[in-house]
Amino acid sequence: MSADVARELTWTLPHAVAGTMVLSLNAYVLLGGADFGGGVWDLFARGKDRDAQRMLIADAIGPIWEANHVWLILVVVLLFSCFPKAFAHLATELHIPITVMLIGIVLRGSAFTFRTYDSKQDHVQRRWGRIFSVASLLTPVILGVCLGTVAGGAVPIRSIASLRTVTFGERFIDPWARSPFPWAVGLLTLALFAFLAASYLTVEATDDRMRDVFRRRAQQSQIALLVLAMATLVIARAENPRLFQGLTQGRTALSMHAVTAIAAATSLWALATRRFQVARLAAAAQASFILWGWAWTQYPWMLPPDRTITELAAPSITLELTLGLLAVGTMILLPSFIYLFRVFKTRESGE
Amino acid sequence: MTDLLFARSQMAMSLAFHIIFAVVGVGMPALMVSAEWRWLKSRDPMQLELAKRWAKGTAILFAVGAVSGTVLSFELGLLWPTFMEHAGAVIGMPFSLEGFAFFTEAIFLGIYLYGWKRISPRAHIAAGVVVAVSGALSGAFVVCANAWMNAPTGFRMVNGVVTDVDPVAAMFNAAAPSQIVHMTLASFAATGFAVAGIHAFALRRGTPHRAFHRAALQIALWVGLPAALLQPLAGDWSARSVAERQPMKLAAMEGHLKTGPAAFVIGGWPNVETLEHTGAIEIPGGLSFLLHGDPTAIVKGVDAFPPDERPPLAIVHLAFQIMIGCGSLMAALSLWGAWRWWRRRRGGGIPLPDDRRFLTAVVLAGPLGFIALEAGWTVTEVGRQPWIVQGILRTADAVTPMPGLVVSFAVFTTLYIGLAIAVVFLLWRQILKTGVSSTPLNFTSELPIPTPGSTARYPTP
């Protein structure tokens, strides 16, 4: 291999894997995120038909949540095999929020399954349902806090010498607890997941009353989402000028925002005019652009402010093999996923 | 206790918890697919009921397995960041493969559990087969990664930095084949015996649904008994592999304290100071013969290793004895069952033995597979100490700098105890209680298997 090709590969391979990771995270947000959002709407189910709402949500996520959840595992596996230093670092510095998030993941999944298979008596169902829905509310917030902490550059890789002088609080708590920015991102994530779920449920609802319930939910959460997005920007401006610059300068960043805004407007219009298929698509597009907007802002840093994707990457051979496996795996996974969604997400035709 | 000890305890507890569900995820799909297969052949609604009942159990256990597995994949970094920093690039490949296998398993399990009415019976059983195969594969991939910790290869360590990474060589390390076979057989044996035990219990207690539980017992025994019969051979293979690559671990587990011709030690409590046993039965030359075919062959004992490279001798030896004991009992029961089966078949009767004595034995043997499994993993993991990667990286050097790990240990322990209670309670109610007392004979109509779009099963105000 010539030196040029080798140099080329040390750039291409890490970026290909990093891109795949954002893609997997994107899939997790659109699919797994909506499952968490479903839990949020389970918690906020109100009115005479609240049990019907909960049933619709349970039917929507029942067959697919476990498969959707694996996207997160894929992100983690890619992170630790292709960027082991970044994984080790983040797992150390964000030990506390990650632990809380894991507890949420465990409680959400198991309580949902227990509710499905436990006695149909009201109080039993309510008990599992409460755990499921509260965990569905908290987990996305913490996930967002973790991502926000990384994006804010609050967990830099420090020198051994500087590690000796930091206190426990400074190292393990302050990065995510002190600044409002990670929490703004956390709430934004929650609103986004709830918005996705409500938008999808308008399509999956079997009668007009349900469609109206979730149409209203989608509109409410879209507004919350827009407000939180603004708030996040304002906080970024005050707290983290560097991040704010990344978010607001450059043609690509601005056009990302423009596309996100168009998607949001489309979603609001489609919801208002009851074009639910369009609204679902617009919601998914909006979520994806928010995520890629973040990825672009952070680029080329994997751990802002000073570690790039290339610097943190594993040896090329590992990246090559992983990408090869991803290619082969996708050929098996993609048809499987399409089959899964065709079986459960197409109405009437399957029965 | 130190943070290191809490980190190890948390990891041990998480693994011990997850392994039960992981094993069930490998074994149960084989059971439910077998029942469904018999239903397709015979159109006997009882077999369909059985497949659905088992599918429900699988759903509950698989969900807990999936979430506790997620915890583990994060815990690798939360507790052992230095290990992952070095090992991630080397051993990430089997984890990626496991990711895909698990993905496939989750997708087709969703189709299997919720698709009874949505796809054709053939597509449905095919989905079940995919679940069973991908479940076994994902187990095998994870075991590959563990085997690498026992027989690290595919890299060089130069001044504390990992170089010359060869993930393929690392994945196909020398310890992997025997460990994979041993673990896969263990999955079938443990699940088969546990399920057989549950249904034998119902039969023994007396049930209006004898035929149902007999059908279940028959399939469960067919899955568990052959695996339990083959397991001693696989165990022997594993022990030879350990002897070759981890002589210290072998000496600890076999209780072979002093270098020389090795006796096979049964029972006994090793004294760490004097390197003497108390209360052991020794078969002279037994271990040397098992390993080398020669009762006088020299085998390295514990004394051949410096004290700071020895694992806790008593725990490893005791755990090993428990595993061997359970495995032997299971193999003996399998032989007895096979013999009885054969005799009854020749006698022209119903081949499945179902007298009280045999059922009692099956009930008592129910938990043995899982006990052996936990004990076996204790041998593997504690026996490798003080190393996290044999001979390369010490566990103490891999632990997170995060202090106060007692908190996360306490939190996860509480969480898992709660989950365990809930799971046992649910399975009890779902699998056994309804099967014995309240299910009417018209089985197939009484199926609260959730299907999307159905409205009957959620509480109405």
HADDOCK unambig.tbl for C-alpha pairs under 7 A between the chains (distance, minus, plus):
assign (segid A and resid 51 and name CA) (segid B and resid 460 and name CA) 6.39 0.50 0.50
assign (segid A and resid 55 and name CA) (segid B and resid 458 and name CA) 6.34 0.50 0.50
assign (segid A and resid 59 and name CA) (segid B and resid 452 and name CA) 4.86 0.50 0.50
assign (segid A and resid 59 and name CA) (segid B and resid 453 and name CA) 6.73 0.50 0.50
assign (segid A and resid 63 and name CA) (segid B and resid 110 and name CA) 4.59 0.50 0.50
assign (segid A and resid 63 and name CA) (segid B and resid 111 and name CA) 6.77 0.50 0.50
assign (segid A and resid 63 and name CA) (segid B and resid 114 and name CA) 5.94 0.50 0.50
assign (segid A and resid 64 and name CA) (segid B and resid 110 and name CA) 6.04 0.50 0.50
assign (segid A and resid 66 and name CA) (segid B and resid 106 and name CA) 5.79 0.50 0.50
assign (segid A and resid 67 and name CA) (segid B and resid 103 and name CA) 6.00 0.50 0.50
assign (segid A and resid 67 and name CA) (segid B and resid 106 and name CA) 4.84 0.50 0.50
assign (segid A and resid 67 and name CA) (segid B and resid 107 and name CA) 5.04 0.50 0.50
assign (segid A and resid 70 and name CA) (segid B and resid 103 and name CA) 5.97 0.50 0.50
assign (segid A and resid 73 and name CA) (segid B and resid 70 and name CA) 6.61 0.50 0.50
assign (segid A and resid 74 and name CA) (segid B and resid 99 and name CA) 6.11 0.50 0.50
assign (segid A and resid 77 and name CA) (segid B and resid 95 and name CA) 6.56 0.50 0.50
assign (segid A and resid 77 and name CA) (segid B and resid 96 and name CA) 6.11 0.50 0.50
assign (segid A and resid 80 and name CA) (segid B and resid 84 and name CA) 6.92 0.50 0.50
assign (segid A and resid 80 and name CA) (segid B and resid 88 and name CA) 5.31 0.50 0.50
assign (segid A and resid 80 and name CA) (segid B and resid 92 and name CA) 6.94 0.50 0.50
assign (segid A and resid 81 and name CA) (segid B and resid 88 and name CA) 4.43 0.50 0.50
assign (segid A and resid 81 and name CA) (segid B and resid 89 and name CA) 4.64 0.50 0.50
assign (segid A and resid 81 and name CA) (segid B and resid 92 and name CA) 4.24 0.50 0.50
assign (segid A and resid 82 and name CA) (segid B and resid 89 and name CA) 5.94 0.50 0.50
assign (segid A and resid 84 and name CA) (segid B and resid 84 and name CA) 6.21 0.50 0.50
assign (segid A and resid 84 and name CA) (segid B and resid 85 and name CA) 4.75 0.50 0.50
assign (segid A and resid 84 and name CA) (segid B and resid 88 and name CA) 5.19 0.50 0.50
assign (segid A and resid 84 and name CA) (segid B and resid 89 and name CA) 6.42 0.50 0.50
assign (segid A and resid 85 and name CA) (segid B and resid 85 and name CA) 5.03 0.50 0.50
assign (segid A and resid 87 and name CA) (segid B and resid 77 and name CA) 6.74 0.50 0.50
assign (segid A and resid 88 and name CA) (segid B and resid 77 and name CA) 5.42 0.50 0.50
assign (segid A and resid 88 and name CA) (segid B and resid 81 and name CA) 4.33 0.50 0.50
assign (segid A and resid 88 and name CA) (segid B and resid 82 and name CA) 6.58 0.50 0.50
assign (segid A and resid 88 and name CA) (segid B and resid 84 and name CA) 6.19 0.50 0.50
assign (segid A and resid 88 and name CA) (segid B and resid 85 and name CA) 5.56 0.50 0.50
assign (segid A and resid 91 and name CA) (segid B and resid 77 and name CA) 5.11 0.50 0.50
assign (segid A and resid 91 and name CA) (segid B and resid 78 and name CA) 4.84 0.50 0.50
assign (segid A and resid 91 and name CA) (segid B and resid 81 and name CA) 6.86 0.50 0.50
assign (segid A and resid 92 and name CA) (segid B and resid 78 and name CA) 5.80 0.50 0.50
assign (segid A and resid 92 and name CA) (segid B and resid 81 and name CA) 6.60 0.50 0.50
assign (segid A and resid 92 and name CA) (segid B and resid 400 and name CA) 6.40 0.50 0.50
assign (segid A and resid 92 and name CA) (segid B and resid 402 and name CA) 6.79 0.50 0.50
assign (segid A and resid 95 and name CA) (segid B and resid 78 and name CA) 5.85 0.50 0.50
assign (segid A and resid 102 and name CA) (segid B and resid 71 and name CA) 6.00 0.50 0.50
assign (segid A and resid 105 and name CA) (segid B and resid 67 and name CA) 6.67 0.50 0.50
assign (segid A and resid 106 and name CA) (segid B and resid 67 and name CA) 5.09 0.50 0.50
assign (segid A and resid 106 and name CA) (segid B and resid 68 and name CA) 6.68 0.50 0.50
assign (segid A and resid 109 and name CA) (segid B and resid 63 and name CA) 6.55 0.50 0.50
assign (segid A and resid 109 and name CA) (segid B and resid 67 and name CA) 6.60 0.50 0.50
assign (segid A and resid 110 and name CA) (segid B and resid 63 and name CA) 6.07 0.50 0.50
assign (segid A and resid 110 and name CA) (segid B and resid 64 and name CA) 5.68 0.50 0.50
assign (segid A and resid 113 and name CA) (segid B and resid 60 and name CA) 6.11 0.50 0.50
assign (segid A and resid 113 and name CA) (segid B and resid 63 and name CA) 6.71 0.50 0.50
assign (segid A and resid 114 and name CA) (segid B and resid 60 and name CA) 6.79 0.50 0.50
assign (segid A and resid 118 and name CA) (segid B and resid 426 and name CA) 6.29 0.50 0.50
assign (segid A and resid 120 and name CA) (segid B and resid 457 and name CA) 6.87 0.50 0.50
assign (segid A and resid 120 and name CA) (segid B and resid 458 and name CA) 6.60 0.50 0.50
assign (segid A and resid 120 and name CA) (segid B and resid 459 and name CA) 6.10 0.50 0.50
assign (segid A and resid 121 and name CA) (segid B and resid 459 and name CA) 6.72 0.50 0.50
assign (segid A and resid 122 and name CA) (segid B and resid 459 and name CA) 5.92 0.50 0.50
assign (segid A and resid 314 and name CA) (segid B and resid 89 and name CA) 5.64 0.50 0.50
assign (segid A and resid 318 and name CA) (segid B and resid 89 and name CA) 5.99 0.50 0.50
assign (segid A and resid 318 and name CA) (segid B and resid 167 and name CA) 6.42 0.50 0.50
assign (segid A and resid 322 and name CA) (segid B and resid 93 and name CA) 6.59 0.50 0.50
assign (segid A and resid 329 and name CA) (segid B and resid 100 and name CA) 6.23 0.50 0.50
assign (segid A and resid 333 and name CA) (segid B and resid 104 and name CA) 6.66 0.50 0.50
assign (segid A and resid 336 and name CA) (segid B and resid 107 and name CA) 6.95 0.50 0.50
assign (segid A and resid 337 and name CA) (segid B and resid 107 and name CA) 6.81 0.50 0.50
assign (segid A and resid 340 and name CA) (segid B and resid 107 and name CA) 6.51 0.50 0.50
assign (segid A and resid 340 and name CA) (segid B and resid 111 and name CA) 6.34 0.50 0.50
assign (segid A and resid 343 and name CA) (segid B and resid 118 and name CA) 6.73 0.50 0.50
assign (segid A and resid 350 and name CA) (segid B and resid 118 and name CA) 5.68 0.50 0.50
assign (segid A and resid 351 and name CA) (segid B and resid 118 and name CA) 5.47 0.50 0.50
